[in-house]
Amino acid sequence: MSCSFDPTIPQRPGDDFFLWEIDSDSLGSDLVLERAPTANNPTHCMIKPKRDTTLFDYQNALASTRNEWRLIQVEVA
């Protein structure tokens, strides 16, 4: 799952989505945060499974963190 450390990264016109945050300590034992900077987003990272797994198990690991996510209110210019 793609994510970023910078919640102020500008959205492209027409991008309408919610922005959420989670403490990396809340990812549990099956997920890991990995930095993956890009030219347009040097703070880009990925939430990945810690080990090879099925898509079903990865989705369940993400779902198990659901109560830890907090909605961020971002003002769009």
N, CA, C and O atoms as a CHARMM CRD file, in Angstrom:
* protein
*
  308
    1    1 MET  N      0.85500  -1.15300   0.00000 PROA 1      0.00000
    2    1 MET  CA     0.00000   0.00000   0.00000 PROA 1      0.00000
    3    1 MET  C      0.90800   1.22400   0.00000 PROA 1      0.00000
    4    1 MET  O      1.82200   1.32800   0.81800 PROA 1      0.00000
    5    2 SER  N      0.65600   2.13100  -0.90400 PROA 2      0.00000
    6    2 SER  CA     1.44500   3.33800  -1.04200 PROA 2      0.00000
    7    2 SER  C      1.07100   4.34500   0.03800 PROA 2      0.00000
    8    2 SER  O     -0.10200   4.50200   0.37700 PROA 2      0.00000
    9    3 CYS  N      2.08700   5.02900   0.57600 PROA 3      0.00000
   10    3 CYS  CA     1.83300   6.05600   1.58100 PROA 3      0.00000
   11    3 CYS  C      2.96900   7.07700   1.55600 PROA 3      0.00000
   12    3 CYS  O      3.91000   6.94700   0.77400 PROA 3      0.00000
   13    4 SER  N      2.87700   8.08600   2.40900 PROA 4      0.00000
   14    4 SER  CA     3.87300   9.14300   2.45000 PROA 4      0.00000
   15    4 SER  C      3.97700   9.68100   3.86600 PROA 4      0.00000
   16    4 SER  O      3.02300   9.62300   4.64300 PROA 4      0.00000
   17    5 PHE  N      5.14900  10.20300   4.18600 PROA 5      0.00000
   18    5 PHE  CA     5.33200  10.86800   5.47100 PROA 5      0.00000
   19    5 PHE  C      4.84600  12.31100   5.42600 PROA 5      0.00000
   20    5 PHE  O      4.76100  12.95600   6.47100 PROA 5      0.00000
   21    6 ASP  N      4.52800  12.83300   4.25300 PROA 6      0.00000
   22    6 ASP  CA     4.15900  14.24100   4.09100 PROA 6      0.00000
   23    6 ASP  C      2.70000  14.38000   3.66900 PROA 6      0.00000
   24    6 ASP  O      2.37300  14.16300   2.50200 PROA 6      0.00000
   25    7 PRO  N      1.81100  14.74100   4.61200 PROA 7      0.00000
   26    7 PRO  CA     0.38900  14.88100   4.26300 PROA 7      0.00000
   27    7 PRO  C      0.08200  16.13800   3.46200 PROA 7      0.00000
   28    7 PRO  O     -1.06200  16.34000   3.05500 PROA 7      0.00000
   29    8 THR  N      1.07700  16.98900   3.22600 PROA 8      0.00000
   30    8 THR  CA     0.82900  18.23000   2.48600 PROA 8      0.00000
   31    8 THR  C      1.17000  18.11500   1.01100 PROA 8      0.00000
   32    8 THR  O      1.10100  19.10800   0.28800 PROA 8      0.00000
   33    9 ILE  N      1.53300  16.93000   0.55000 PROA 9      0.00000
   34    9 ILE  CA     1.84400  16.76100  -0.87100 PROA 9      0.00000
   35    9 ILE  C      0.61900  17.15000  -1.68100 PROA 9      0.00000
   36    9 ILE  O     -0.47400  16.64200  -1.43000 PROA 9      0.00000
   37   10 PRO  N      0.78800  18.05500  -2.65900 PROA 10     0.00000
   38   10 PRO  CA    -0.38200  18.50900  -3.42400 PROA 10     0.00000
   39   10 PRO  C     -1.03600  17.38200  -4.21000 PROA 10     0.00000
   40   10 PRO  O     -0.36400  16.50800  -4.75800 PROA 10     0.00000
   41   11 GLN  N     -2.34800  17.42500  -4.25100 PROA 11     0.00000
   42   11 GLN  CA    -3.09700  16.47300  -5.06400 PROA 11     0.00000
   43   11 GLN  C     -3.19200  17.02300  -6.48400 PROA 11     0.00000
   44   11 GLN  O     -3.16800  18.23300  -6.70700 PROA 11     0.00000
   45   12 ARG  N     -3.29900  16.10900  -7.42400 PROA 12     0.00000
   46   12 ARG  CA    -3.53700  16.53100  -8.80100 PROA 12     0.00000
   47   12 ARG  C     -4.98200  16.97100  -8.93600 PROA 12     0.00000
   48   12 ARG  O     -5.84500  16.47900  -8.21000 PROA 12     0.00000
   49   13 PRO  N     -5.26300  17.88400  -9.84900 PROA 13     0.00000
   50   13 PRO  CA    -6.65800  18.28800 -10.05600 PROA 13     0.00000
   51   13 PRO  C     -7.54100  17.07200 -10.32700 PROA 13     0.00000
   52   13 PRO  O     -7.19900  16.22000 -11.14700 PROA 13     0.00000
   53   14 GLY  N     -8.66400  16.99600  -9.64300 PROA 14     0.00000
   54   14 GLY  CA    -9.59300  15.89000  -9.81500 PROA 14     0.00000
   55   14 GLY  C     -9.36600  14.75800  -8.83500 PROA 14     0.00000
   56   14 GLY  O    -10.20700  13.86600  -8.72100 PROA 14     0.00000
   57   15 ASP  N     -8.23400  14.77300  -8.11300 PROA 15     0.00000
   58   15 ASP  CA    -7.98500  13.73900  -7.10900 PROA 15     0.00000
   59   15 ASP  C     -8.81500  14.03300  -5.86900 PROA 15     0.00000
   60   15 ASP  O     -8.57000  15.01900  -5.17300 PROA 15     0.00000
   61   16 ASP  N     -9.77200  13.20200  -5.59700 PROA 16     0.00000
   62   16 ASP  CA   -10.59300  13.34000  -4.40000 PROA 16     0.00000
   63   16 ASP  C    -10.48000  12.04800  -3.60600 PROA 16     0.00000
   64   16 ASP  O    -11.01500  11.01600  -4.01100 PROA 16     0.00000
   65   17 PHE  N     -9.78700  12.10400  -2.48400 PROA 17     0.00000
   66   17 PHE  CA    -9.66000  10.92900  -1.64300 PROA 17     0.00000
   67   17 PHE  C     -9.43800  11.37500  -0.20700 PROA 17     0.00000
   68   17 PHE  O     -9.07100  12.51900   0.05800 PROA 17     0.00000
   69   18 PHE  N     -9.66800  10.45700   0.70500 PROA 18     0.00000
   70   18 PHE  CA    -9.43100  10.72900   2.11300 PROA 18     0.00000
   71   18 PHE  C     -7.97800  10.43300   2.43700 PROA 18     0.00000
   72   18 PHE  O     -7.36700   9.54200   1.84600 PROA 18     0.00000
   73   19 LEU  N     -7.43600  11.17700   3.37100 PROA 19     0.00000
   74   19 LEU  CA    -6.06600  10.97600   3.81200 PROA 19     0.00000
   75   19 LEU  C     -6.09600  10.46300   5.24600 PROA 19     0.00000
   76   19 LEU  O     -6.73100  11.05400   6.11900 PROA 19     0.00000
   77   20 TRP  N     -5.40300   9.35900   5.47200 PROA 20     0.00000
   78   20 TRP  CA    -5.39800   8.70200   6.76900 PROA 20     0.00000
   79   20 TRP  C     -3.97300   8.62800   7.29200 PROA 20     0.00000
   80   20 TRP  O     -3.01700   8.71500   6.52200 PROA 20     0.00000
   81   21 GLU  N     -3.83300   8.46400   8.61000 PROA 21     0.00000
   82   21 GLU  CA    -2.51600   8.26700   9.20100 PROA 21     0.00000
   83   21 GLU  C     -2.57100   7.13500  10.21600 PROA 21     0.00000
   84   21 GLU  O     -3.61800   6.82800  10.78500 PROA 21     0.00000
   85   22 ILE  N     -1.41100   6.52600  10.42300 PROA 22     0.00000
   86   22 ILE  CA    -1.25400   5.45800  11.40500 PROA 22     0.00000
   87   22 ILE  C      0.17600   5.52800  11.92000 PROA 22     0.00000
   88   22 ILE  O      1.09600   5.84900  11.16700 PROA 22     0.00000
   89   23 ASP  N      0.36300   5.23300  13.18600 PROA 23     0.00000
   90   23 ASP  CA     1.71400   5.12900  13.73200 PROA 23     0.00000
   91   23 ASP  C      2.33100   3.83700  13.21300 PROA 23     0.00000
   92   23 ASP  O      1.68100   2.79100  13.21700 PROA 23     0.00000
   93   24 SER  N      3.56700   3.90500  12.77300 PROA 24     0.00000
   94   24 SER  CA     4.19600   2.69700  12.22700 PROA 24     0.00000
   95   24 SER  C      4.30100   1.59300  13.28000 PROA 24     0.00000
   96   24 SER  O      4.36400   0.41300  12.93200 PROA 24     0.00000
   97   25 ASP  N      4.31900   1.96100  14.55100 PROA 25     0.00000
   98   25 ASP  CA     4.33600   0.95300  15.61300 PROA 25     0.00000
   99   25 ASP  C      3.02800   0.16300  15.67300 PROA 25     0.00000
  100   25 ASP  O      2.96900  -0.89800  16.29500 PROA 25     0.00000
  101   26 SER  N      1.98400   0.68000  15.02600 PROA 26     0.00000
  102   26 SER  CA     0.66500   0.02400  15.05300 PROA 26     0.00000
  103   26 SER  C      0.44500  -0.93000  13.88800 PROA 26     0.00000
  104   26 SER  O     -0.65900  -1.44600  13.71200 PROA 26     0.00000
  105   27 LEU  N      1.48400  -1.17300  13.09000 PROA 27     0.00000
  106   27 LEU  CA     1.32900  -2.03500  11.91500 PROA 27     0.00000
  107   27 LEU  C      1.27600  -3.51900  12.25800 PROA 27     0.00000
  108   27 LEU  O      0.92100  -4.34000  11.41200 PROA 27     0.00000
  109   28 GLY  N      1.62000  -3.85900  13.47200 PROA 28     0.00000
  110   28 GLY  CA     1.53300  -5.25700  13.87500 PROA 28     0.00000
  111   28 GLY  C      2.73800  -6.06900  13.43800 PROA 28     0.00000
  112   28 GLY  O      3.73200  -5.52400  12.95900 PROA 28     0.00000
  113   29 SER  N      2.63700  -7.36300  13.60800 PROA 29     0.00000
  114   29 SER  CA     3.77500  -8.24600  13.35200 PROA 29     0.00000
  115   29 SER  C      3.87100  -8.72200  11.90200 PROA 29     0.00000
  116   29 SER  O      4.87300  -9.32400  11.51600 PROA 29     0.00000
  117   30 ASP  N      2.84200  -8.45800  11.09800 PROA 30     0.00000
  118   30 ASP  CA     2.84000  -8.96900   9.72300 PROA 30     0.00000
  119   30 ASP  C      3.15100  -7.91600   8.66200 PROA 30     0.00000
  120   30 ASP  O      3.31500  -8.24700   7.48800 PROA 30     0.00000
  121   31 LEU  N      3.23300  -6.64000   9.07400 PROA 31     0.00000
  122   31 LEU  CA     3.44000  -5.55200   8.11400 PROA 31     0.00000
  123   31 LEU  C      4.69600  -4.76500   8.46200 PROA 31     0.00000
  124   31 LEU  O      5.12600  -4.72600   9.61400 PROA 31     0.00000
  125   32 VAL  N      5.27600  -4.13700   7.43400 PROA 32     0.00000
  126   32 VAL  CA     6.47500  -3.33200   7.63000 PROA 32     0.00000
  127   32 VAL  C      6.37600  -2.08400   6.75700 PROA 32     0.00000
  128   32 VAL  O      5.81600  -2.12500   5.66100 PROA 32     0.00000
  129   33 LEU  N      6.92100  -0.97900   7.25000 PROA 33     0.00000
  130   33 LEU  CA     6.98800   0.27300   6.49400 PROA 33     0.00000
  131   33 LEU  C      8.34300   0.32900   5.80100 PROA 33     0.00000
  132   33 LEU  O      9.38400   0.19100   6.44300 PROA 33     0.00000
  133   34 GLU  N      8.32200   0.53300   4.48500 PROA 34     0.00000
  134   34 GLU  CA     9.56300   0.57500   3.70500 PROA 34     0.00000
  135   34 GLU  C      9.60400   1.86900   2.90800 PROA 34     0.00000
  136   34 GLU  O      8.67000   2.16900   2.16400 PROA 34     0.00000
  137   35 ARG  N     10.67100   2.63300   3.05400 PROA 35     0.00000
  138   35 ARG  CA    10.81600   3.86900   2.27100 PROA 35     0.00000
  139   35 ARG  C     11.00500   3.51700   0.79900 PROA 35     0.00000
  140   35 ARG  O     11.73600   2.59000   0.45000 PROA 35     0.00000
  141   36 ALA  N     10.31500   4.29400  -0.06500 PROA 36     0.00000
  142   36 ALA  CA    10.39100   4.08100  -1.51000 PROA 36     0.00000
  143   36 ALA  C     10.26400   5.43300  -2.20900 PROA 36     0.00000
  144   36 ALA  O      9.28800   5.67200  -2.92100 PROA 36     0.00000
  145   37 PRO  N     11.25600   6.32900  -2.00800 PROA 37     0.00000
  146   37 PRO  CA    11.14900   7.67400  -2.56800 PROA 37     0.00000
  147   37 PRO  C     11.06200   7.67900  -4.09000 PROA 37     0.00000
  148   37 PRO  O     11.64100   6.83200  -4.77000 PROA 37     0.00000
  149   38 THR  N     10.32300   8.65600  -4.59900 PROA 38     0.00000
  150   38 THR  CA    10.22100   8.86600  -6.04200 PROA 38     0.00000
  151   38 THR  C     10.66200  10.29800  -6.34600 PROA 38     0.00000
  152   38 THR  O     10.83800  11.10200  -5.43000 PROA 38     0.00000
  153   39 ALA  N     10.83800  10.61300  -7.61900 PROA 39     0.00000
  154   39 ALA  CA    11.25000  11.95800  -8.00900 PROA 39     0.00000
  155   39 ALA  C     10.21200  12.99200  -7.57100 PROA 39     0.00000
  156   39 ALA  O     10.57800  14.08500  -7.13800 PROA 39     0.00000
  157   40 ASN  N      8.93300  12.66200  -7.67600 PROA 40     0.00000
  158   40 ASN  CA     7.86800  13.59400  -7.31500 PROA 40     0.00000
  159   40 ASN  C      7.50600  13.55400  -5.83600 PROA 40     0.00000
  160   40 ASN  O      6.84200  14.46400  -5.34200 PROA 40     0.00000
  161   41 ASN  N      7.92800  12.52000  -5.12700 PROA 41     0.00000
  162   41 ASN  CA     7.56000  12.37000  -3.73000 PROA 41     0.00000
  163   41 ASN  C      8.71200  11.71400  -2.95100 PROA 41     0.00000
  164   41 ASN  O      8.75000  10.49400  -2.79600 PROA 41     0.00000
  165   42 PRO  N      9.65000  12.54400  -2.46500 PROA 42     0.00000
  166   42 PRO  CA    10.78800  11.97800  -1.73600 PROA 42     0.00000
  167   42 PRO  C     10.40200  11.34600  -0.39700 PROA 42     0.00000
  168   42 PRO  O     11.21500  10.64900   0.21000 PROA 42     0.00000
  169   43 THR  N      9.17200  11.58000   0.07100 PROA 43     0.00000
  170   43 THR  CA     8.72700  10.99700   1.34200 PROA 43     0.00000
  171   43 THR  C      7.84900   9.76300   1.13500 PROA 43     0.00000
  172   43 THR  O      7.23800   9.27000   2.08200 PROA 43     0.00000
  173   44 HSD  N      7.78500   9.26600  -0.09700 PROA 44     0.00000
  174   44 HSD  CA     6.95800   8.10200  -0.42400 PROA 44     0.00000
  175   44 HSD  C      7.49200   6.85000   0.26200 PROA 44     0.00000
  176   44 HSD  O      8.70200   6.65800   0.38500 PROA 44     0.00000
  177   45 CYS  N      6.57200   6.00700   0.70300 PROA 45     0.00000
  178   45 CYS  CA     6.92700   4.72200   1.29300 PROA 45     0.00000
  179   45 CYS  C      5.81700   3.72000   0.99900 PROA 45     0.00000
  180   45 CYS  O      4.78000   4.06400   0.43200 PROA 45     0.00000
  181   46 MET  N      6.05300   2.49300   1.39000 PROA 46     0.00000
  182   46 MET  CA     5.09100   1.41600   1.16000 PROA 46     0.00000
  183   46 MET  C      4.86500   0.66800   2.46700 PROA 46     0.00000
  184   46 MET  O      5.79300   0.47800   3.25300 PROA 46     0.00000
  185   47 ILE  N      3.61500   0.24300   2.69300 PROA 47     0.00000
  186   47 ILE  CA     3.31800  -0.69000   3.76300 PROA 47     0.00000
  187   47 ILE  C      3.21100  -2.05400   3.09600 PROA 47     0.00000
  188   47 ILE  O      2.32000  -2.30100   2.28400 PROA 47     0.00000
  189   48 LYS  N      4.14100  -2.93100   3.45800 PROA 48     0.00000
  190   48 LYS  CA     4.27000  -4.22000   2.78300 PROA 48     0.00000
  191   48 LYS  C      4.18400  -5.35600   3.79900 PROA 48     0.00000
  192   48 LYS  O      4.34900  -5.13600   4.99900 PROA 48     0.00000
  193   49 PRO  N      3.92700  -6.56100   3.32000 PROA 49     0.00000
  194   49 PRO  CA     3.99400  -7.71100   4.22900 PROA 49     0.00000
  195   49 PRO  C      5.45900  -7.95400   4.62300 PROA 49     0.00000
  196   49 PRO  O      6.36500  -7.72300   3.82200 PROA 49     0.00000
  197   50 LYS  N      5.68100  -8.41300   5.84200 PROA 50     0.00000
  198   50 LYS  CA     7.04600  -8.69100   6.30500 PROA 50     0.00000
  199   50 LYS  C      7.65400  -9.89000   5.61300 PROA 50     0.00000
  200   50 LYS  O      8.87700 -10.00300   5.52800 PROA 50     0.00000
  201   51 ARG  N      6.82400 -10.78300   5.11800 PROA 51     0.00000
  202   51 ARG  CA     7.30700 -11.99900   4.45800 PROA 51     0.00000
  203   51 ARG  C      6.39300 -12.31500   3.26900 PROA 51     0.00000
  204   51 ARG  O      5.29500 -11.76700   3.17700 PROA 51     0.00000
  205   52 ASP  N      6.81900 -13.16100   2.39000 PROA 52     0.00000
  206   52 ASP  CA     5.96700 -13.57400   1.27400 PROA 52     0.00000
  207   52 ASP  C      4.65000 -14.10600   1.82500 PROA 52     0.00000
  208   52 ASP  O      4.62600 -14.87200   2.78900 PROA 52     0.00000
  209   53 THR  N      3.56900 -13.69100   1.20200 PROA 53     0.00000
  210   53 THR  CA     2.25200 -14.07400   1.67600 PROA 53     0.00000
  211   53 THR  C      1.26000 -14.02300   0.52200 PROA 53     0.00000
  212   53 THR  O      1.58600 -13.55100  -0.56700 PROA 53     0.00000
  213   54 THR  N      0.06500 -14.50400   0.76300 PROA 54     0.00000
  214   54 THR  CA    -0.98500 -14.40400  -0.25100 PROA 54     0.00000
  215   54 THR  C     -1.61900 -13.01800  -0.18100 PROA 54     0.00000
  216   54 THR  O     -1.50500 -12.32500   0.83000 PROA 54     0.00000
  217   55 LEU  N     -2.27900 -12.62500  -1.24700 PROA 55     0.00000
  218   55 LEU  CA    -3.00100 -11.35800  -1.25500 PROA 55     0.00000
  219   55 LEU  C     -4.05200 -11.35400  -0.14900 PROA 55     0.00000
  220   55 LEU  O     -4.23300 -10.34500   0.53300 PROA 55     0.00000
  221   56 PHE  N     -4.73500 -12.46300   0.02800 PROA 56     0.00000
  222   56 PHE  CA    -5.76600 -12.58000   1.06100 PROA 56     0.00000
  223   56 PHE  C     -5.18100 -12.29200   2.45000 PROA 56     0.00000
  224   56 PHE  O     -5.76000 -11.52600   3.22000 PROA 56     0.00000
  225   57 ASP  N     -4.04100 -12.90100   2.76800 PROA 57     0.00000
  226   57 ASP  CA    -3.42600 -12.69100   4.07900 PROA 57     0.00000
  227   57 ASP  C     -2.91100 -11.26300   4.23500 PROA 57     0.00000
  228   57 ASP  O     -3.00000 -10.69300   5.32300 PROA 57     0.00000
  229   58 TYR  N     -2.36900 -10.67400   3.15800 PROA 58     0.00000
  230   58 TYR  CA    -1.91000  -9.28000   3.19000 PROA 58     0.00000
  231   58 TYR  C     -3.09100  -8.34300   3.45500 PROA 58     0.00000
  232   58 TYR  O     -3.00000  -7.44500   4.29100 PROA 58     0.00000
  233   59 GLN  N     -4.19200  -8.55500   2.74500 PROA 59     0.00000
  234   59 GLN  CA    -5.38700  -7.73900   2.96400 PROA 59     0.00000
  235   59 GLN  C     -5.90700  -7.89000   4.38700 PROA 59     0.00000
  236   59 GLN  O     -6.34000  -6.90800   4.99000 PROA 59     0.00000
  237   60 ASN  N     -5.87200  -9.09000   4.92800 PROA 60     0.00000
  238   60 ASN  CA    -6.30100  -9.30500   6.31400 PROA 60     0.00000
  239   60 ASN  C     -5.37300  -8.59700   7.30100 PROA 60     0.00000
  240   60 ASN  O     -5.83500  -8.04800   8.30100 PROA 60     0.00000
  241   61 ALA  N     -4.06900  -8.60600   7.02700 PROA 61     0.00000
  242   61 ALA  CA    -3.11700  -7.91200   7.89800 PROA 61     0.00000
  243   61 ALA  C     -3.39700  -6.41200   7.88900 PROA 61     0.00000
  244   61 ALA  O     -3.38100  -5.77000   8.94000 PROA 61     0.00000
  245   62 LEU  N     -3.65500  -5.84800   6.70000 PROA 62     0.00000
  246   62 LEU  CA    -4.02100  -4.42500   6.61900 PROA 62     0.00000
  247   62 LEU  C     -5.33300  -4.16600   7.35200 PROA 62     0.00000
  248   62 LEU  O     -5.44700  -3.19600   8.10100 PROA 62     0.00000
  249   63 ALA  N     -6.31400  -5.02500   7.13900 PROA 63     0.00000
  250   63 ALA  CA    -7.62600  -4.84300   7.77600 PROA 63     0.00000
  251   63 ALA  C     -7.51600  -4.91100   9.29700 PROA 63     0.00000
  252   63 ALA  O     -8.28300  -4.25200  10.00000 PROA 63     0.00000
  253   64 SER  N     -6.58400  -5.69100   9.80900 PROA 64     0.00000
  254   64 SER  CA    -6.44800  -5.81700  11.26700 PROA 64     0.00000
  255   64 SER  C     -5.95400  -4.51900  11.90600 PROA 64     0.00000
  256   64 SER  O     -6.03000  -4.36500  13.12500 PROA 64     0.00000
  257   65 THR  N     -5.44700  -3.58200  11.09600 PROA 65     0.00000
  258   65 THR  CA    -4.98700  -2.29100  11.62300 PROA 65     0.00000
  259   65 THR  C     -6.06800  -1.21700  11.53600 PROA 65     0.00000
  260   65 THR  O     -5.82500  -0.06800  11.90500 PROA 65     0.00000
  261   66 ARG  N     -7.22900  -1.56700  11.06600 PROA 66     0.00000
  262   66 ARG  CA    -8.29200  -0.59700  10.76700 PROA 66     0.00000
  263   66 ARG  C     -8.58400   0.36300  11.91800 PROA 66     0.00000
  264   66 ARG  O     -8.76000   1.55800  11.68500 PROA 66     0.00000
  265   67 ASN  N     -8.64000  -0.13000  13.14500 PROA 67     0.00000
  266   67 ASN  CA    -8.97900   0.72200  14.28700 PROA 67     0.00000
  267   67 ASN  C     -7.86500   1.69500  14.66500 PROA 67     0.00000
  268   67 ASN  O     -8.07800   2.59500  15.47800 PROA 67     0.00000
  269   68 GLU  N     -6.68000   1.52000  14.08300 PROA 68     0.00000
  270   68 GLU  CA    -5.54000   2.39100  14.39500 PROA 68     0.00000
  271   68 GLU  C     -5.42800   3.59300  13.45300 PROA 68     0.00000
  272   68 GLU  O     -4.70000   4.54200  13.74700 PROA 68     0.00000
  273   69 TRP  N     -6.14200   3.56100  12.32500 PROA 69     0.00000
  274   69 TRP  CA    -6.06200   4.64600  11.34300 PROA 69     0.00000
  275   69 TRP  C     -6.88500   5.84200  11.80100 PROA 69     0.00000
  276   69 TRP  O     -7.98400   5.68700  12.33300 PROA 69     0.00000
  277   70 ARG  N     -6.33700   7.04700  11.58500 PROA 70     0.00000
  278   70 ARG  CA    -7.02300   8.30300  11.92100 PROA 70     0.00000
  279   70 ARG  C     -7.16700   9.15300  10.66400 PROA 70     0.00000
  280   70 ARG  O     -6.22100   9.28800   9.88800 PROA 70     0.00000
  281   71 LEU  N     -8.33200   9.71400  10.46900 PROA 71     0.00000
  282   71 LEU  CA    -8.59200  10.58000   9.30900 PROA 71     0.00000
  283   71 LEU  C     -7.92000  11.93000   9.52600 PROA 71     0.00000
  284   71 LEU  O     -8.03000  12.52400  10.59900 PROA 71     0.00000
  285   72 ILE  N     -7.22000  12.41000   8.49300 PROA 72     0.00000
  286   72 ILE  CA    -6.56300  13.71400   8.51900 PROA 72     0.00000
  287   72 ILE  C     -7.41200  14.68200   7.71100 PROA 72     0.00000
  288   72 ILE  O     -7.81700  14.37400   6.59000 PROA 72     0.00000
  289   73 GLN  N     -7.67600  15.83000   8.26700 PROA 73     0.00000
  290   73 GLN  CA    -8.40100  16.87800   7.55800 PROA 73     0.00000
  291   73 GLN  C     -7.37800  17.75400   6.83900 PROA 73     0.00000
  292   73 GLN  O     -6.57900  18.43600   7.48100 PROA 73     0.00000
  293   74 VAL  N     -7.40600  17.73500   5.50600 PROA 74     0.00000
  294   74 VAL  CA    -6.46700  18.51000   4.70000 PROA 74     0.00000
  295   74 VAL  C     -7.24300  19.58000   3.96200 PROA 74     0.00000
  296   74 VAL  O     -8.27000  19.30500   3.34200 PROA 74     0.00000
  297   75 GLU  N     -6.74200  20.80600   4.03400 PROA 75     0.00000
  298   75 GLU  CA    -7.37300  21.88500   3.29400 PROA 75     0.00000
  299   75 GLU  C     -6.79400  21.91600   1.89500 PROA 75     0.00000
  300   75 GLU  O     -5.57700  21.96800   1.71400 PROA 75     0.00000
  301   76 VAL  N     -7.68000  21.88400   0.90100 PROA 76     0.00000
  302   76 VAL  CA    -7.25300  21.93400  -0.50000 PROA 76     0.00000
  303   76 VAL  C     -7.29200  23.37500  -0.95900 PROA 76     0.00000
  304   76 VAL  O     -8.29300  24.07000  -0.78600 PROA 76     0.00000
  305   77 ALA  N     -6.18800  23.81900  -1.55000 PROA 77     0.00000
  306   77 ALA  CA    -6.10100  25.21500  -2.01500 PROA 77     0.00000
  307   77 ALA  C     -6.92600  25.45100  -3.24300 PROA 77     0.00000
  308   77 ALA  O     -6.96100  26.56800  -3.75900 PROA 77     0.00000
